[in-house]
Structures are given as structure tokens and as C-alpha cells.
């Protein structure tokens, strides 16, 4: 079935193939990838487009001695399949399998871990400089997509690499034609000449004969100016101005051309950039037709491309956010939406359609998104800035200095808070509660259901202060919210959900519903019932609830964030100086990175499911 692929367990076996056989191998890899992802979903579109360039890289370079540093990792499935993980790829993104992203602990071929974007150039430059310091000839390649190139860190890396003269190749995988493609005979000729070993050998000899001085500088300036004009149409002038030698564009889905080009430039010295064009979803018609949907399509029929959609048991939080934001904006012309390239993921597409002039997708630029939002707020607008919780960590400094310190009314909506499931530790929103609780002037909240999210969004707009609302990936609790009038919630105030005695449960976010379920089960079984409060706000804390809880023997905090520094930390700090305080115990994410698994499995592992909370509460009740 897979004539060539089944014989390859490492790049060494790959090198035994002829260049002519590589095209068949690419077809087999693509077919295998589709079959695996059809039943075990993952990030498919980008990886389909990158098959040929990854095969060519492993064919030409001596991995893992030479370092291939991927950006994000969405494009790296062929890399995993070729590096001894073909069989276990069937369990990609599962608890028993491998990570969906490059992970150093998983394989020596994964030179650097990557779950978010724009890091590859900096990491590859670090490898290149380390090799130079050790006197090594190991090569270093950064593989970065055009989307990730929008990130500021990528340009910081380019700036440093270009000035460093380091031996680094940046492979720009342009799958969205964000840099215009050059065509025609002149382009093909320029590519052949600039990558020619003879051309580069003669060039080095000429420079050596001329030596340093005005004549060499004059000639070099003339050459650079001429070449710059020739490659300007393909975007090369920009990279050359940063100190890179520019090559391309090359058809990244032509494996033979990729091998020939990489062979020509592999042993050149200094910073180089190879610009390749690929088609997202290449080789699989449904993915080529709709690259956005097929970025991560879920389960599907590999023969027909028909997606197998599971009905949602309740509205997803991101959809609630999008509809409520659209409603709010319809009533208030100051409301604008800002997202760093996550419009569809965060549910902002409906808002974008309704208010295109008030929608801003700034690209993969979290730091810029925050300060841009601050500028909008300073200019009289009311921005709702939606960032995935994990990615908000990149903008921590901007949230402090540009928003909180200046008291600007930016509403941060942190999607994917808590445990996110199969994407694993690079995407978990574990640290937001602990990280942002320490910032003065910042309100931090978490709704327990869809209606609470709606009310908190209206509350944040009304408050006119720096405000965080964080909520999880996936479906809500199934409560009615669409036809329920919005309400303004009192800041820093929670609510009692269950009356009880002996044990007080203080929860925040949807996990508080699991505590309610555990308490109700205890009541139905005739056991003593703990009291349960929804804190709703981590900052400011509802001290009236804490005062009421002080009468209990035990307090159990429940949160879908890290235990250190979050709600558990806040409650423990409150009671620490008070004599005779109750014993405080915490339920949340422990002090370790939680591996990829279903969200259900991860919550069970962390003791955040109903059964685990029931076991803890019933055990404490026996000690009263």
C-alpha cells in the first residue's frame, strides 16, 4: 500500500532513494497523513502543503546533526512521519501517542519545541552561533510560514541574524502569497545563477582579489543595487536590506526543484533566505478548495472529504462571545473588536461581517494587539481584545504598562482558558489567573456559564476599566442566554449556589459547576452537604464570601487554572494572617505541564471532574 514509505524509519533510509523516487514518496506521505487525520484529527492543511519541502530538507541536510527548527509546528507532520514516528503518528495528539507539535523531549530530530509562532529564526540563530563557538560545521535552518512572519519576534530574529553574519538559512514557506510571486524567464535565470556553485565560487575569488577598499565597495554597491532591482518584484529587496542573501521564489511543491535549490545553497555562508511558494492543503482537493476550514477540519471521510460533524450539546463559549459582541456593538458605536489572527477561532467572524470598519485582525502580533487596543481606548473607543489565554502571556508587559498602568478601558477576552485538550501544554491557558492577579488596577473574572459570560461582557463595557474575562475552549453548560436580558453584575461580588455546612467550596469559572454536581450528589445520598460559592471575580475578591467561609472547618478552592498563585493562592493569602482560620485545600492544575489528551481526561487527571471533587468533599466531611 505504501511501497516507499513503509521502508523509511529515518532520514538515512530516505537518502537511499533516488531524486526521481521522491515524488512518489511525497504522494504516499500525503495519503498516509490524510488517512490518519481523518480518524484522529489534527492540523492538516499546512502539513499537506509542506510535504515536499520537508522531504527535500531531510534529503539534503544531515539531520539531526543539522538542525531543522520549525515555526508553530502546524506544518511538521511529514517531519514526524519521516523521523521514526510513522506508526505512532496514528496516535498523534492523544495521551498514548505523540504531541502534535515539535517537542525536544520526544525526538532528537525535533530541534526546538514550537506551539506558538515566530520563534524559529531566533532559535535557529542560537543554534548557528552555538555551532560557530564550538567550531562545528553543523547547519541551522528555520522553517517559517508567511503568517508567522507577521509576528514581531520574527523580525527581531531577522534583524539580529542579518547583522550577525551567522551561517543560517531561513526557509520562508509562503502558502498565502503574502509576498508577490515572480514569474518568467528572468526569475528562473536569476534563481539558477544566484544558487550556482560556480557563480558563488567566482564571486568569492573576486572579492578576495579586490580586498578591502573603495573599488570593492563601489563594485559591491553596484551589484547589490542591480540585483536588488531585479529581485524587488519577488520581495527580495526587503530581506537583502536586512543583511540576507535572497533566493527564490521556488515552487515548494516541486520536490526535485527543492532538492536542487537546497543543494546549491546548503554550503553557502552567512544569512540566507529561501522563499518558497506552497499551496495549503496541496494534493488533497477538499483542503485546497477551503484552506481555512481544512487547517484543522476534525474527523472526515478521506475518500469524499465530507466532514463528520459532532453536534454540540450546548453553545460554544467563543460563539456566545461573538454574538454578544455583535449585540453590544450594535448599541454602542465605540465598541471595536481586535484579534491577533484568531478571528474564526475566537468567534469574531460574525462581528467582522456586521461591523467591518470596527474589526481589526492585526496578524500574529499579541503585543501589538494589546498596545493597539490601548491606543484605541485612549482615543475614545471601547476595544474588546480577544486573545487565546496561552498566547496572552506574550503580551504580559503590554497589559501592565500600556493598559493597567494607564487605567485604559480595554476588555480582554481570554479564550481557551484552562485545559484545552489535544493541543497540549503549549496551548493550555493555565497561568492567566495567577499571572494577572498581581497587576494593580486590573479586574479579573471568569463566568461559570454562557449567561454569565454575556453579563460579564456588558459589565466590563459599563465599568470602563481594564477588565479580563477568561473562559474555556468548547461548549458551555446549556443554560439559556440568547433571549435573556443582559445584566450588569456588581464588581467583585460572587454568589452562593448551594447551602451547606462543614466544608465551603469557593469556585471560579465553569469548574464550579462540577463542585455543585458533587454537592448535589452528596445531598441525594443523604450525606452532609458542603456549601458552594461562585466567586466570579478573582480580583477584586469578594471578602464577604471569605468572611462567611471562615466559619467552616475546611475551605476548598476550585479553579481551572494553576494552583500556585490563582484562587487557591488568593484565598490562602487572605486567611494566612488570621488566627483560627479554616484549613484551605485547592483543586486545580498542579505544578507540572499537562500532556495532550481529551479535555475530559485532562480534567480527570487534575482532579477537576465531578467524581474527583465528590471524593475529596465526602472525605473531608467524614472528618467533621
N, C-alpha and C positions, 0 to 999 in steps of 0.2 A: 504493500500500500504506500509506504514511504521508502522508495528504493534507496535514496541517498541519505535522507535524514536519520534513518534508524542506524546508520553506521557511524554517526558523528556524536561523540560524547565530550569532545573538547575541540578547541581551535586547531590543535595539532592534526586531528583527523580531517578537519576542514581543508587544511593546506595541501592534503594529498589529492584533492580534486583538481581537475583542470579548470581554467577560467571558463571554458565553454560549458562545463557542468554546473556552474554556479547559478545559472538562470533556472535550471530545473530545481536545484536546491531551494532557491527563493520561493518558487511556486509551492514546494512541499511544506516549507516553514509556514507560509501564509495559510495554506489549507489546514495545517495542524492547529495553528493559532485560532482560526475560526471555529473549528470543531470543539476545541477545549473551552473557549469563551462562550460558546452557545449554551453550554450547560452549567458553566461556572463563570459567571460574569466578571468582566474586568474592563480596563481601559483599552479599547480595541483599535479605534480609528487611527490614532497616532502611531501605534506599533505596526499596523499594517503598512503604513506609508514608509516606515523606516527600515524595512527588511533588507533591501539591497545595500543600503549604506552601512548597516551593521555587519552584514556578511563580508562586505569589502574591507571594513576596518579590521575585523579579526583575520581576514585572509592576508592582509598586507603587514599588519603590526604584530609584534611578538607579545601577545597578552598571555599571562597577566603581568609580565615584566614591564612592558609598555602599558601605560595607564589610560584607560578609556573612562572619562568622567562624564556621566550623563546628567542632564538637567531635568529636574522633575522626576523622570523615570517612566512617564506615560509611554514613551517610545521604545522602551528597553526590553520588550518581551522576546524578540528574536535573540537578543544578547543572552537572556537567561536560558533559552532553549539550546543555544549552541555551546553553553559552558557547563555541561554536566547536569543540567536540571530539566532535561526534556520530559522525563516521566513524571517527576514531582510537579511539573508545571500544570498537570491536570488538577492539582490541588492548590493552585495559585490563589492567594488571598484567603485561605482558610486556616483554621487553627492547626490542622495537621500538616499543612503544606508550607509554602514559601510566601514571602512578602511580595506584594505587587509592585514594589519599588526596589531599586538597588539598595543593598544592605551589606555593609562591610563584614559583619559577623556571619553572613550567610555563605559567602563565596570569596575566594581571593581574586576572582575576576571582577567583583564589584568594588572598584577602586575607591568609591566615595558614596555614602548614603545620600539619597535625594528624595524628598517627598514634596517639597515646595520648589519654586523656580528661582532662576537667575543666580545660582551658586556655582555652576560648573566652571566658569572661567577663573574665578578666584581660587577654587580648589585645585584645578589643573595647573595654574601658575605656581601654587605652592609645591606641587609635585615636581614641576620643572626646575624650580630653584633648589629644591632639596637634592635632585639628581646632580645639578651642577656643583653644589657644595661637596658632594661625595665623589665627584669625578666620574659619575656614571653617564653612560650614553642612552639610558632609558628615555623613551619618548613619552610625551604627555599630550593627550587630545581631549578637548572639551567639546561635547556634542550638545548644542543648544538650539532650541526652536525659535522661530521668529516671534512667537508670543512671549516667551521668556525673555527675549531681548528687550522688551519694553521695561523690564524691571531695572531700577536704578543701580542695584548691585552689579548687574551685568556690565553696565557702562563703567562703573568703578574698576571692575576687573580688567576691562578692555584698556582703560586709560593706563593702569599700572603695568599691564603686560606689554603694551606697546612701547612704553618708556623703558622697560626693563631689559630688552633685547634677549629675553629668555627663549629657549627652544620649545615653543608651544604652538600647537595647531588648534585653532578654533574652527569647528565644523558647524556652520550655520545651516540648520535644516529648516528651510523656508517652505512651509507647506500651505501658506496662505497668500503667497505672492505679495508680501508686505514690502518687499523691495523689487522694483520692476525687473522683469526678466529681459536680458539682452538676447537678440536673435541675429541670425545671418552669418555670412562668411567671415566678416571682420571679427566677430565674437569668437567663432571657432578657431580662427587663426591665432588670435591673442591668447586663448587658453592653451593651445598647443605650444606656442613659443614660450610663454612665461613659465610653463612647467617643464620645459625641455632641459634635460641634464646638460647638454652641450651649451645651450644658451647661458645657463647659470654658471657653468664652469668658466666660460669665456668672460662673463661679466666679472667674476671674482678676480681673474687674472688681470683684467684691465684696471680694476680698482687698485690692485696691489702694485702694478707698474706705475700708475699715476701717483700713488702715495697720497699723503695729506697735502692739501693746499688749494689755492684758488681755482686752478684748472679742473681738478677733480670735482670740487664743489659746483663749479659752473656747469660742467657736463652732467653731473648728477641732477642738478636742478632742472636742466633741460629735459632729461629723460623722465624725471618724475612728473613734470608739467605735461609732457606729451602723453605719457601713459595714463595720467590722471584724467586727461580729456577723453582718452579712448575708452576707459573703463567707467567713466562717470555714469553712462546710461545704465550700467548694471549695479550701481550703488557702491562701487569700489572706492571712489574718491574719499568717502567719509572714513572708511576703515584705514586707508593709506594715510590720511591726515592724523590718525591716532598712532601711527608707527607700525602698522601691519602691512605685510605684503598680501595683496588681494588676488585670489584666483577664483574664476568662475564667471557666471553660474554654470553649474554642471547638472545634468539630469540625474538626480539621486535615485531614480527608479531604474536606471540602466546600470546593472551591476558590472558589466565589462568596462564601461567608461569610468565608473567609480574606482575600480581596481587600477586601471591605467593612470588615472589622475593621482590617486594616493601614492602610487609607486613613484611618480615623478616628483612629488613634493615631500615625501617622507623624510629624506635626508637633507633637505634644505635647512638652513639655520635661521634662528630668530623667530619673531612672532609672525605667524601666517594665518590667514583666514580663508577657508574654502567655503564658498557659497553654493549650496546645492538646493535644487528645487525638487520637492517630493509632493505626491498627492496624498492627502489624508484619506485613509481608507483604501489605498491603492490595491487593486487586484480583487476587490470584493464589491460588486456593483452597488448593493444597497448602501454600503458605507461611503462609497464615492459620491453617491447621489445626495446624501444628507449627512455631512461630516459632523455636524453639531450633535445630532441625535446619537450617532454611532461613536461618539467619543467614549461613552460608557453606556451601551444600549440595554444592559440587563440580559436576561435569557432570550434566546431567539431560535428559530428554525434555520439551521445553517444552509439548507438547500434552497429555501424560498426567501430567507431574510425577514420572515414575519416575526415580529417581536412578541414575546409571550408576556403579557402584562398581568401582574397580580393586582387584584382590586385592593385599593387602600381601605382599611377598616374605618378610618377617620381622616379628616383633613390633615394634610401635612403642615407643619409649622411654617415652612417657607411660603406655602400658598396662602396661608392666613396672613402672613406679613405682607405679601404682595397686594392682596385685595384690600386690606385695611389701609395700607399706604396710599393706594389709589383713592380710596374714600376720603382720607384725610386731606389729600392734595386737592380734591375737588372742592373742598370747603375752605381751603386756605392757600392762597396763591404764593405764599412764602415757602411752602414745602417743596424741597428738591430731593432727589434720590441720587446717591453716589455709591458705586461699587467698583472694586478692583478686578474686573474681568470675570465676575461671577453673576451676571445678570440672570441667566436661566437657572443656575443652581440655587440662588437665594430667593427666587420667585419675583424678581423685579421686572420681568418682561411685560406684564400687563400694565404696570405703571409706565414703562417706556413707551408703549403703544399709545396710552392715553395722554401722556404729557412728554412728548419727545424733547421739547425745549428745556424741560426741567429734569431730564435724566442724563447722568454723566457716568459713562463707563470709562475709567481712566487707564485701563490696562492693568497688568500685574504690578501694581505700584501701591502697596498698602501705606507706606509712609506718606507718599504724595496724597493719597486719598484722604488721609486724616487732616493734613495741613490745608489741603484744598477745601475740605469741609469747614475747617476753622475760618478760612478766608471768606467763604460763602456766608457763614454765620455772622462774621464781623461786618459783612456788607448788608445785613438785614434779612438774610434768608434763614430758613429753618431746615438744615440738612438732616436727612436720615441716612447715615453711612453704614452700609451693610457689608460686613467682613466675616469670613469664617473665623471662628474663635481661635483656632490654632494659628491662623495667619495674622491675626491682630497682634500677636506677640512681636512681629517685626516693627510695628508702629508704636511700641510702648513709649518711647521717648517723645514722639509727637503728641500722643494722648496726654502726657504730663505737661509738656511745655507749651504746646500750641493750642490746647483746648482747656484742660483743667486749670492751669495757672492763670489763664486769662478769663476764665468763667464764661466761655462761649457756649451758646445753646446748640450743641451738636448731639444728636441722638445716635448712639452706636447700637446697632442691632447685630449681635454676635450669633450667627447661625452655626450649626454643628457643634454646639457646646456639649461637654461631657464626652461619652464614649461613642465613636462613630461607626464601629463595626469593621468591615473588611479592609478599609484603607489603613487601619492600624495606627501605630504610635506617632507617625509623622502627621496625622490628621486629627488625633484626639484633641478636643477642647478642654483639657484637664485643668489648665493652670489659670484661667481667667479670673475666677473668683478670688483666689489668693493674690494674684498679681495686681488687680485693680483695686482691691480693698484698701490698700495702703496709700492711695493717691488722695490728697485733700481736695475737697470740693467736687468729688465725683460720686454720683448716685449709682449704685449697682443693684440690679433687680433681676429676678427670674420668675416667669409665670409658671404656674402648675398645670395650665391647660390653655386651650385656644382662646377662650373668652378673656382669661387673664392677660394673654398677650395683646389682644385688642385693646383692653382697658389701659394697659401699661403704655402702649403707643400713644394713646390720647393723653394720658397723664404726663408723659415725657414732653410732648409738644406744649401742653399747658404750663408746665413747670418752668420752661425757658432756662434750663441749667444743663451743664454737662451730664449726660444720662446714658447708662448702659442697660440694655435689655438682652439677656442671653437665653437661648433656647436650643433644644437638641435637634439632631437630624431625625427626620421621619415623621410618623403620624402622632397626632395629639390624642386626647382622651375620649374623643367622640362627643364632647359637650356642644350644645347649640351656641353659636356665636354670630352667625350672619344676621339674623333678624332680631338680635338682642341689642337694645340701645347701649351705646358706649357709656362708660362711667369714668369719672376722674377719681383715682384712688388717692387716699391720704399718704403723703410721703413718709416712708419709714414705719409703716404700720402693717402688721400681718393680721391673721385671723385664726381663731380656734376652729378646728374641723371636727374633733372628736373629744367628748368629755371623758375624763378618766382620773385615775389616781395612781400613786406609787411611782410611775415612770412617765416622764414628759418627753415627747418626741418633738423636736424642733427641726422642721424640714424646709428646704427651699428648692424650687423647680419641680418638674414632673415626678421626680422620685418620691416626693412627699405623698403622692397618691398610692404608692406601694406600701408606705407606712400605714396609711388609712386602711388599706385592704387587710394588712396584717392585724391591725387593731380590731377590725370588724370580725375577722375570723375568730379571734380570741373571745370576743363577746358572744358570738354564736355558739362557741363551745363551752360557754358558761364560765370562762376564766375571767379573772380580774382584767380590766381593760385600761391600757395606758391612754393618757391624753395626747392629742396630736395637734400641733400648730403649724400653719403655713407662715413662715417668716416673710416671704415675698421679697423683702429687701435685705440684702447683706449689708448695705451701707446706705443710709443710717440704719442701725439695728433697732428693732422695737424693744426698748428697755422695759416696757410694761409687760411684755410676754416673758422676758427674762426674770422679772420680779415675780411673776406668777409661778414660773417654773422652779424658782428657788425653794418652794415649799415641798418639792418632790424629792425622793431619795436618789433617784437616778435621772439624768438628762441624757438623751440620745440624739445627737445631731445626724441628720440625713441629707446628703447632697450628692450631686453627680459631678463633683469636682475633686481635686486632690485634697486629702485630709489636712495636710500641712498648710496652715495659713488661711484656709477658707472659712466656712461656717463653724466647723469644729474649733479652729483656732480662735475665731472671734468670741465664741461662747466661753471657751476655756479662759481666755484673757479676761473676760468680764468677771468670772467667778474666782479667779486666782487670788485676788487680794481680800476676798470676803471669807471670814471665818465661818465654819459650819456649812459651807456650800455643798450642794449635791455632787455626787460623782458624775463626771461628764465622760461619755463614751461617744465615739464617732463611727459613722458608716459613710464610706465614700471611696474614692480611688486611692489605693495605697501608694507608698513611696517607691514605685517601680513603673517602668514602661509596660503597658498592657499590649500584648501581641494581637495580631489580626485574628478576628473571629466574628461571628454574628454579634450584633449588639446585645441580644438576649444572653448569649454565652459570656460575653464580657461582663455584663452586669451581675450575672450569677457568680463569676469568678471574684468579683469585688464585694460580694455580699450585699448588693443593691437591689436584688429581686425580692418579691413578696415573701417567698419561703425563707430566705435567709434572714430578713428583718423579723419575721414571725419567730424564728428560732431564737434570735437574740432577745427579743422583748419577752417572750414566755420564760426564758431562762432567768432574766432579771426579776421578773415578777415572783419567781419562786424564792428569791432572797429577801423579799419584803415581809 
